[in-house]
Amino acid sequence: MTQQQNVVAHIAKYGSISSVEAFTRYKILRLAAVIDTLKKVYKIPFIAGYEEGIYTYRFRPDAHERLKDMQQLRSLADKYNVGLVVNRSCA
């Protein structure tokens, strides 16, 4: 999986990701750069937090619901062996 995929999957599963988790689990040194790419290229809105010297990122609530819908759509496409095309400008 790519760094972007790892971050999105982690947030979808656990609700957020910190810079420490990104490094220890996925060896991502520059989490902020990965988040920036996800914001600019894939238009995923995030909420950032900073507490006790650690940056944490999570999806905005509306984005979290949109991503769960996309995951369900992909799982149905895989189940029925149907191709799925996603327009990044709309995703």
C-alpha positions as CSV (number, residue, x, y, z in Angstrom):
1,M,0.0,0.0,0.0
2,T,1.1,3.6,-0.6
3,Q,1.6,6.0,2.2
4,Q,-1.6,7.8,1.2
5,Q,-3.6,4.5,1.3
6,N,-2.1,3.6,4.7
7,V,-3.1,6.9,6.2
8,V,-6.6,6.9,4.8
9,A,-7.1,3.2,5.9
10,H,-5.7,4.0,9.4
11,I,-8.0,7.0,9.9
12,A,-11.0,5.1,8.6
13,K,-10.3,2.3,11.0
14,Y,-9.1,4.2,14.1
15,G,-10.6,7.7,13.7
16,S,-7.3,9.6,13.6
17,I,-3.6,9.2,13.1
18,S,-0.7,11.0,14.8
19,S,2.8,11.7,13.5
20,V,4.1,9.1,16.0
21,E,1.7,6.4,14.8
22,A,2.5,7.2,11.2
23,F,6.2,6.7,11.9
24,T,6.0,3.6,14.1
25,R,3.4,1.7,12.1
26,Y,4.1,2.8,8.5
27,K,7.6,4.5,8.6
28,I,6.1,7.7,7.4
29,L,8.5,10.5,8.4
30,R,6.5,13.5,6.9
31,L,2.9,12.8,7.8
32,A,2.0,16.5,7.1
33,A,3.3,16.1,3.5
34,V,1.1,13.0,3.0
35,I,-1.9,14.8,4.4
36,D,-1.2,17.8,2.1
37,T,-1.2,15.5,-0.9
38,L,-4.5,13.9,0.2
39,K,-6.0,17.4,0.6
40,K,-4.8,18.8,-2.8
41,V,-5.0,15.8,-5.1
42,Y,-7.9,13.9,-3.6
43,K,-9.8,16.8,-2.0
44,I,-10.1,15.0,1.3
45,P,-10.8,17.5,4.1
46,F,-9.0,17.0,7.4
47,I,-9.1,18.4,10.9
48,A,-5.6,18.9,12.4
49,G,-4.8,18.9,16.1
50,Y,-1.7,19.6,18.2
51,E,-1.4,18.4,21.7
52,E,1.7,17.8,23.9
53,G,4.0,18.2,20.9
54,I,2.2,15.6,18.7
55,Y,0.2,16.4,15.5
56,T,-2.9,14.4,14.9
57,Y,-5.2,14.3,11.9
58,R,-8.7,13.1,11.3
59,F,-11.3,13.4,8.6
60,R,-13.9,16.1,8.8
61,P,-17.2,14.3,9.6
62,D,-18.7,14.8,6.2
63,A,-15.6,13.4,4.5
64,H,-15.6,10.3,6.8
65,E,-19.1,9.5,5.7
66,R,-18.2,10.0,2.0
67,L,-15.2,7.7,2.3
68,K,-17.3,5.0,4.0
69,D,-19.7,5.2,1.1
70,M,-16.8,4.8,-1.4
71,Q,-15.5,1.7,0.5
72,Q,-18.9,0.1,0.3
73,L,-19.1,0.9,-3.4
74,R,-15.6,-0.7,-4.0
75,S,-16.5,-3.7,-2.0
76,L,-19.7,-4.3,-4.1
77,A,-17.7,-3.7,-7.3
78,D,-15.1,-6.3,-6.1
79,K,-17.9,-8.8,-5.1
80,Y,-19.5,-8.6,-8.5
81,N,-16.3,-8.3,-10.5
82,V,-17.3,-4.9,-11.9
83,G,-14.8,-2.2,-12.7
84,L,-15.0,1.1,-10.8
85,V,-13.8,4.4,-12.2
86,V,-13.4,7.3,-9.8
87,N,-13.1,10.9,-11.1
88,R,-10.6,12.5,-8.7
89,S,-12.0,15.9,-9.3
90,C,-15.3,14.7,-7.8
91,A,-14.1,12.2,-5.3
